[in-house]
């Protein structure tokens, strides 16, 4: 019995097993989905589905540079304990290597890439880790910088991973001052979590909305009741400047400096090494960021057991 791409998709949704294994199961089962599910269970692959619904909000955010290619990835597990497991850490590092070497277009393409050292895909190895480690494990996201000079930073054993990418004059890449600059900026990004690289990257609509909010706040403040409109406008522009200082990396105060901005510090380092330095981009991943963690209600759990 022949089977379609939709059959493969349906089997994958039913079992949580990878595309290639679903195709193989349907081939072995002559297109019968019920038998294909049995085949996957017999092979121990469908067992991963029992864990697929569990919330994985722990794990590792990891950053590294491979042959000049900067990569940051997040791989999730259910518990912080597994995030320190050697098998899990090795899997995460190899996923980063695959991103660097294969340049996948998206997460689906990454999961379909060959995992280092064999013929299995990243997704198939991910499923193997689920079975071996006993927790739901998911590659969540990645970023890749193939040009320029990248510096990685991993904070607190994988709680936060950062890549900073710089454009440098040729021949300056190996200078200690620039490696130190990249690491200092990565640490600043980890700590201060800027939303933008530079104030020029902020969408004008964001600033207009910020001005609207600030105008309402200023007019509702009794202390401003007698102030002319022009004064209130100046106050608002000052607060917009504060918005840039809080949210844009280059306008932030340099955390290791003496009352200078990140932009000014970069210019100073550029003078020291004899070349112009430009920060072209950065990516900051914090493990579990944006994932709603399960809230355990132990009282309710115990009550349900004694009913």
C-alpha positions as CSV (number, residue, x, y, z in Angstrom):
1,X,0.0,0.0,0.0
2,X,1.4,3.4,-1.0
3,X,1.5,6.3,1.4
4,X,1.6,10.1,1.0
5,X,3.5,13.0,2.5
6,X,0.3,13.7,4.5
7,X,0.5,10.2,6.0
8,X,4.1,10.9,7.1
9,X,3.0,14.2,8.6
10,X,0.1,12.6,10.4
11,X,2.3,9.8,11.8
12,X,4.9,12.3,12.9
13,X,2.2,14.3,14.8
14,X,0.8,11.2,16.4
15,X,4.2,9.9,17.7
16,X,6.6,12.8,17.8
17,X,9.1,10.8,15.9
18,X,11.3,12.2,13.1
19,X,10.3,12.5,9.5
20,X,12.8,9.9,8.2
21,X,11.8,7.3,10.9
22,X,8.1,7.9,10.1
23,X,8.8,7.2,6.4
24,X,10.7,4.1,7.3
25,X,7.9,2.9,9.6
26,X,5.3,3.4,6.9
27,X,7.5,1.6,4.4
28,X,7.9,-1.4,6.8
29,X,4.1,-1.3,7.5
30,X,3.2,-1.1,3.8
31,X,1.4,2.3,4.4
32,X,-0.7,1.1,7.4
33,X,-0.5,3.9,10.0
34,X,-1.6,1.6,12.8
35,X,1.1,-0.9,12.1
36,X,3.6,1.9,11.6
37,X,2.9,3.1,15.1
38,X,3.4,-0.4,16.4
39,X,6.7,-0.7,14.5
40,X,8.0,2.6,16.0
41,X,7.0,1.4,19.5
42,X,8.8,-1.9,19.0
43,X,11.9,0.1,18.0
44,X,11.6,2.2,21.1
45,X,11.2,5.4,19.1
46,X,7.6,6.3,19.9
47,X,8.5,6.2,23.6
48,X,9.9,9.7,23.2
49,X,6.3,10.9,22.5
50,X,5.4,10.3,26.1
51,X,7.9,13.0,27.0
52,X,7.2,15.3,24.1
53,X,4.4,17.1,25.9
54,X,6.5,17.9,28.9
55,X,7.6,21.5,29.3
56,X,11.3,21.9,28.6
57,X,12.4,25.3,29.9
58,X,15.9,24.4,31.3
59,X,18.9,23.3,29.4
60,X,21.8,25.4,27.9
61,X,22.3,28.5,25.9
62,X,25.7,28.0,24.3
63,X,27.9,30.2,22.1
64,X,31.1,29.4,20.2
65,X,33.2,30.2,17.1
66,X,34.1,27.5,14.6
67,X,36.6,28.4,11.9
68,X,35.5,32.1,12.1
69,X,31.8,31.4,12.1
70,X,30.0,32.6,15.3
71,X,27.1,30.5,16.6
72,X,24.8,30.7,19.5
73,X,22.2,28.0,20.2
74,X,19.6,27.1,22.8
75,X,18.8,23.5,23.6
76,X,16.2,22.8,26.2
77,X,15.6,20.1,28.8
78,X,13.1,19.7,31.6
79,X,15.5,20.1,34.5
80,X,18.5,22.1,35.4
81,X,20.2,18.8,36.4
82,X,20.0,17.5,32.9
83,X,21.4,20.8,31.6
84,X,24.7,19.8,33.3
85,X,24.6,16.2,32.0
86,X,27.7,15.5,29.9
87,X,25.7,13.8,27.2
88,X,23.4,16.8,26.9
89,X,26.2,19.3,26.9
90,X,28.0,17.3,24.2
91,X,24.8,17.2,22.1
92,X,24.4,21.0,22.5
93,X,28.0,21.7,21.4
94,X,27.6,19.4,18.4
95,X,24.4,21.1,17.4
96,X,26.3,24.4,17.4
97,X,29.0,22.8,15.2
98,X,26.3,21.6,12.7
99,X,24.9,25.2,12.5
100,X,28.4,26.5,11.8
101,X,29.3,23.9,9.2
102,X,25.9,23.4,7.4
103,X,24.3,26.9,7.5
104,X,20.7,25.6,7.9
105,X,18.0,28.0,6.8
106,X,15.8,27.4,9.8
107,X,15.2,25.0,12.7
108,X,13.5,22.4,10.5
109,X,16.5,22.4,8.2
110,X,18.9,22.1,11.2
111,X,17.0,19.0,12.5
112,X,17.3,17.4,9.1
113,X,21.1,17.9,8.9
114,X,23.5,15.0,9.5
115,X,24.8,14.9,13.1
116,X,28.6,14.7,13.4
117,X,30.2,11.2,13.4
118,X,27.4,9.2,11.7
119,X,24.5,9.0,9.3
120,X,21.7,10.0,11.7
121,X,20.2,13.4,11.6
122,X,20.2,16.0,14.4
123,X,16.5,15.1,15.0
124,X,17.2,11.4,15.3
125,X,20.0,12.0,17.8
126,X,17.7,14.4,19.7
127,X,15.2,11.5,20.0
128,X,17.9,9.1,21.1
129,X,18.9,11.6,23.9
130,X,15.3,11.7,25.0
131,X,15.3,8.0,25.4
132,X,18.7,7.7,27.0
133,X,18.4,10.8,29.4
134,X,14.8,10.3,30.1
135,X,13.6,13.9,29.6
136,X,12.0,15.9,26.8
137,X,14.9,17.6,24.9
138,X,14.4,20.1,22.2
139,X,16.7,22.2,20.0
140,X,14.9,25.6,20.2
141,X,16.7,28.2,18.3
142,X,20.0,29.4,16.8
143,X,21.8,32.3,15.3
144,X,24.8,32.3,13.0
145,X,27.4,35.0,11.9
146,X,29.5,33.9,8.9
147,X,31.3,37.2,8.3
148,X,33.2,39.7,10.4
149,X,34.9,38.9,13.7
150,X,32.7,37.1,16.3
151,X,33.4,36.7,20.1
152,X,31.4,34.2,22.2
153,X,30.4,34.4,25.8
154,X,28.6,31.8,28.0
155,X,27.3,33.1,31.3
156,X,26.8,30.9,34.4
157,X,27.4,27.6,32.7
158,X,24.8,28.1,30.1
159,X,22.1,30.3,31.6
160,X,22.9,32.9,28.9
161,X,24.8,32.6,25.6
162,X,25.9,35.7,23.6
163,X,27.6,36.3,20.3
164,X,29.0,39.7,19.4
165,X,29.9,40.4,15.8
166,X,32.3,43.1,14.7
167,X,33.6,44.6,11.5
168,X,37.4,45.2,11.7
169,X,40.1,46.3,9.4
170,X,42.0,43.3,8.0
171,X,44.8,42.0,10.2
172,X,43.4,43.2,13.5
173,X,41.4,40.0,14.3
174,X,44.0,38.4,16.6
175,X,44.7,41.4,18.7
176,X,44.1,40.8,22.4
177,X,42.5,44.2,22.8
178,X,39.8,43.3,20.4
179,X,39.2,39.9,21.9
180,X,38.9,41.7,25.3
181,X,36.5,44.2,23.8
182,X,34.3,41.5,22.3
183,X,34.2,39.7,25.6
184,X,33.4,42.9,27.6
185,X,30.6,43.8,25.2
186,X,29.2,40.2,25.4
187,X,29.2,40.4,29.2
188,X,27.5,43.8,29.0
189,X,24.8,42.3,26.7
190,X,24.3,39.3,29.0
191,X,23.9,41.7,32.0
192,X,22.0,44.6,30.5
193,X,20.0,42.8,27.8
194,X,19.8,45.7,25.2
195,X,16.9,45.4,22.8
196,X,18.8,47.2,19.9
197,X,22.3,47.6,18.7
198,X,22.1,51.4,18.1
199,X,19.4,54.1,18.3
200,X,19.3,54.2,14.5
201,X,17.9,50.6,14.6
202,X,14.8,51.6,16.7
203,X,11.7,51.7,14.5
204,X,10.3,55.3,14.5
205,X,6.9,53.9,15.4
206,X,8.4,52.6,18.7
207,X,9.7,56.1,19.6
208,X,6.3,57.7,18.6
209,X,4.5,55.3,20.9
210,X,7.0,56.0,23.7
211,X,6.5,59.8,23.2
212,X,2.7,59.3,23.5
213,X,3.0,57.4,26.8
214,X,5.5,60.0,28.2
215,X,3.2,62.8,27.2
216,X,0.2,61.3,29.0
217,X,2.4,60.7,32.1
218,X,3.8,64.3,32.0
219,X,0.3,65.8,31.7
220,X,-1.1,63.7,34.5
221,X,1.7,64.7,36.8
222,X,0.4,67.6,39.0
223,X,3.9,69.0,39.2
224,X,3.7,69.8,35.5
225,X,0.3,71.5,35.6
226,X,1.6,75.0,35.2
227,X,4.5,74.2,32.8
228,X,4.3,75.5,29.2
229,X,3.9,72.9,26.4
230,X,7.4,73.7,25.1
231,X,9.0,72.7,28.5
232,X,7.0,69.5,28.6
233,X,8.2,68.7,25.0
234,X,11.8,69.2,26.2
235,X,11.2,66.9,29.2
236,X,9.8,64.2,26.9
237,X,12.8,64.4,24.5
238,X,15.1,64.0,27.5
239,X,13.2,60.9,28.5
240,X,13.5,59.6,24.9
241,X,17.2,60.0,25.3
242,X,17.0,57.9,28.5
243,X,15.1,55.3,26.5
244,X,18.0,55.0,24.1
245,X,20.5,54.8,26.9
246,X,18.6,51.9,28.5
247,X,17.7,49.9,25.4
248,X,20.4,50.5,22.8
249,X,23.8,48.8,23.3
250,X,26.0,51.6,21.8
251,X,24.2,54.3,23.8
252,X,24.3,52.3,27.1
253,X,26.9,53.3,29.8
254,X,29.9,51.0,29.5
255,X,29.7,48.9,32.6
256,X,33.5,48.7,33.0
257,X,34.1,52.3,32.1
258,X,34.1,55.7,33.9
259,X,31.0,57.5,32.8
260,X,31.5,56.7,29.1
261,X,29.1,55.1,26.6
262,X,29.8,51.8,24.9
263,X,30.1,53.7,21.6
264,X,32.8,56.0,23.1
265,X,34.7,53.0,24.6
266,X,34.7,51.2,21.2
267,X,36.1,54.4,19.6
268,X,38.9,54.5,22.2
269,X,39.8,50.9,21.6
270,X,39.8,51.7,17.8
271,X,42.4,54.4,18.4
272,X,44.5,52.1,20.5
273,X,44.7,49.4,17.8
274,X,44.8,51.7,14.9
275,X,41.5,51.0,13.1
276,X,37.8,51.7,13.0
277,X,35.6,49.1,14.8
278,X,32.0,48.7,14.1
279,X,29.5,46.5,16.0
280,X,27.5,44.9,13.2
281,X,25.2,42.7,15.4
282,X,24.7,40.5,18.5
283,X,22.5,37.8,19.7
284,X,21.6,37.0,23.3
285,X,19.8,33.8,24.2
286,X,18.7,33.1,27.8
287,X,17.6,29.5,28.5
288,X,13.9,29.2,28.9
289,X,13.2,32.8,27.9
290,X,9.6,33.2,27.0
291,X,8.7,29.6,27.9
292,X,5.9,29.3,30.4
293,X,7.1,27.0,33.1
294,X,4.8,24.5,34.7
295,X,3.7,25.5,38.1
296,X,3.6,22.6,40.4
297,X,0.6,22.5,42.8
298,X,1.7,19.8,45.3
299,X,-1.4,20.2,47.5
300,X,-3.7,19.6,44.6
301,X,-1.6,16.6,43.4
302,X,-1.7,15.0,46.9
303,X,-5.5,15.7,47.1
304,X,-6.0,14.0,43.8
305,X,-4.2,10.9,45.0
306,X,-6.3,10.4,48.1
307,X,-9.7,10.7,46.3
